[in-house]
Amino acid sequence: MFLKNHDYVIGVDGGGTKTVAALADLKSKIFKKAKSGSSNPRNVGIKMAIESIAKAVRKILPKNKKIEILSIFIGLPAVGEEFGLRIKEIQKELLKEKRISQVLKGEMVIVSDQLIAFKSGADKKEGIVLIAGTGCVAHGWKGKKEHKASGWGWLADEGSAFWVGQKIFQAVLKNLDGRGPKTLLTDFVFRKFKTKKQNLNLSNQKIYSPNFIEAVSSFSSIGNIVARKRDKSAKKILIEAGKELALSVKAVAEKLNFSKQKFPLVLVGSLLKSKIVLDTLKMEIKRFTPGAEFIIPKKEPVAGAVKMAIEKLKK
């Protein structure tokens, strides 16, 4: 229920497969959330990223009701890496959206999705966030220093859902060709696409499609199911993913000298729902940063964007 003459903020969490927008009051109470497609400019381009953001925001704005948005805070992938110089362009295009410009009475801020993910689980200014979703990245802040590891896109991002999905599909193809061991992954992958093993070409058509990244990333959930059935190939892939993610955290911790002190390590992303990945990750991290305090946020990253939108008003 929306209140008349009530002040609101909007938080947006952009991602590789989906964009989430949330409308909230100044006490962080979220009234409405909505999703749209990818807003990763590296994957879909600036124009499509803007369209996804605008679509998600339009969905959360009430129709035929006048409200005021005091702040919009947007977290986007790849902004910190290669699209920082185009932030003003993105802001300008979003403000061309009539529905947005009509209600926005304050400022629109665009930052890295890594920052809002960190804020979703920690109130401190110093610490590290690890995001392991479609892509993956580790990012840390300490004093005036910050450092990032991974987050270079789907040709790398070792340990991400896309990377795991790719490994799973490779294991299936090796199984079918006779180049690798038999694995239950094969049955589950074909079951997912509702095709028979003999019709590999049809499965390929479904994978090599406009939704290529989403299709490959979706295999990661299959890996978790099959690993619980003691499939060696699936388990090996998930353990390797946990180790790769730990290496990213290690690189950041060493650069920021976190190795011998306590610090919050916020863990975000769908891949970390896998017990094998999470347990491997924690075990590896404790070996070199025993002071890491693992935080799995109860709220999704868009809550961090809402929190920062409110903090912006207090400055």
Sequence and secondary structure as in RCSB ss.txt:
>XXXX:A:sequence
MFLKNHDYVIGVDGGGTKTVAALADLKSKIFKKAKSGSSNPRNVGIKMAIESIAKAVRKILPKNKKIEILSIFIG
LPAVGEEFGLRIKEIQKELLKEKRISQVLKGEMVIVSDQLIAFKSGADKKEGIVLIAGTGCVAHGWKGKKEHKAS
GWGWLADEGSAFWVGQKIFQAVLKNLDGRGPKTLLTDFVFRKFKTKKQNLNLSNQKIYSPNFIEAVSSFSSIGNI
VARKRDKSAKKILIEAGKELALSVKAVAEKLNFSKQKFPLVLVGSLLKSKIVLDTLKMEIKRFTPGAEFIIPKKE
PVAGAVKMAIEKLKK
>XXXX:A:secstr
   TT EEEEEEEE SS EEEEEEETT  EEEEEEES   HHHHHHHHHHHHHHHHHHHHS TT   EEEEEEEE
ETTIIIIIGGGHHHHHHHHHTSHHHHHHEEEEEEEEEHHHHHHHTT  SSSEEEEEESSSEEEEEEETTEEEEEE
 S TTS TTSHHHHHHHHHHHHHHHHHTSS   THHHHHHHHTT  GGGHHHHHHHHSSTTHHHHHHTHHHHHHH
HHTTT HHHHHHHHHHHHHHHHHHHHHHHHTT TTS EEEEEESGGGGSHHHHHHHHHHHHHH TTEEEE  SS 
THHHHHHHHHHHHH 
